[in-house]
Amino acid sequence: MKKAIAILLTVVMVFSITASAKSPTIEDALDILMRLAGLPSTASEDATIEDVLEILLYLAGLPSVYDTPVTTPPTTTTAPPTTTAVATTTSPQTTTAPPVTTTPPTTQPTTPPNKQGNTSGNIANGGIAAIQGDWIYYRNNGIWKIRTDGTEKQKLTDDIVAYINVIGDWIYYNGRDFDETEINIRRIRTDGTQKANLNNVNSWYVTVIGDWIYYLQTTFDEYGYMMGGDIYKTKTDGTEVKQLTNSGYISSFSVDNGFIYYMFLFEREIHVIDTNGENASTINVDTTWGMSSFLGAPVIVQDSWIYCFYHHSEGEMGANGILKINKDGASTIVGYSHNFNIDGEWIYGRVRVFDDWFNASNTIFKSNINDNTGSIKLTDISNTFGPINIVGDWIYFLDSDVLYKMKTDGSNVQIVE
């Protein structure tokens, strides 16, 4: 636009100069052009045609002496503050459901495995029953298992069985088939699989503690009577057999807290070795009831106390005295019985009660070890002096080859089918 105006003015000026009677001067033309350009007029008599051309170049937007460098301030773009937009979702009107309470699935608590396969008292009574967690394992023409609440009864094997021990997923016992005479150590899974023999010798008082099985390897005379034997141990897989004693006449033993307590029949001493067969010692039992007395099987050890029979002709009701012995040999009679078991603070035993000189009946009783408040009769079902085993709050006992069970308070007596 400026270029067009400058050209137009130039033409007008030239026309005026040539056609006017009064000749306009160069100063006049320069003054007009500078005013049009918005510049202060500096026209003077010294103005030349070159000055006019410079202003015309300026008006035309072409480089001229009237161009001055213009400092353009940097353009700063101020960004608007960043606003985080929150999306708003407009939901249709709905009915809010109440919160759902999720009940976690019920899981059975994991029961830690036994560290010892059965109690000393149960092993001394033939090991006819053992407990691990809420399962009871027992012998009754084979090995059976049943929940402590009486459910899920299962038969695991048909062996002739004694000395049941349960640790983890394995049952250890001595047994034989019906067509065999030798009783050896066997094991079987708690689900009844993988049955196997672990040795091929007569093994009694089988006791499993941790990874080791302790047993009495016995011999018999020509009439079939056991003559005693020696104590051995082997790994629970049947390897690493080690003989721990070398007498040949041990009648029974018990393992407790890293030591083995054993005795010979017709002796008044208890012998002790550690579970490696070393550090042998003898406990001389103080029996002050007459020189005719002697100690006899079984030997039961619980909480560092030793229990065994005290045989004497003056025993109450024809029964044997039950001795409680400390590690120094001091002893006291805590009851009378024809056989007995120890569980916690209770003695469980069988005793014959005489009605008169010709009639007598047997009874199962319990009495507290720590006081002399007397015996509690549990049942009269006791025709023989068979073994008594305590598993939880149940008593399993044999009578004339029939297996019974009852609660430890004498209630719920029943034949085990």
Secondary structure by P-SEA (a helix, b strand, c coil): caaaaaaaaaaaaaaaaacccccccaaaaaaaaaaaacccccccccccaaaaaaaaaaaacccccccccccccccccccccccbbbbbbbccbbbbccbbbbbccccccccccccccccaaaaaacccccccccbbbbbcccbbbbccccccccccccccccbbbbcccbbbbbbbcccccbbbbbbbcccccccccccccccccccccccbbbbbbccccccccccbbbbbbbccccccccccccccccccccccccccccccccccbbbbbcccccbbbbbbccccccccccccccccccccbbbbbbccccccccbbbbbbbccccbbbbcccccccccccccccbbbbbbccccbbbbbbbccccccccbbbbcccccccccbbbbcccbbbbbcccbbbbbccccccccccc
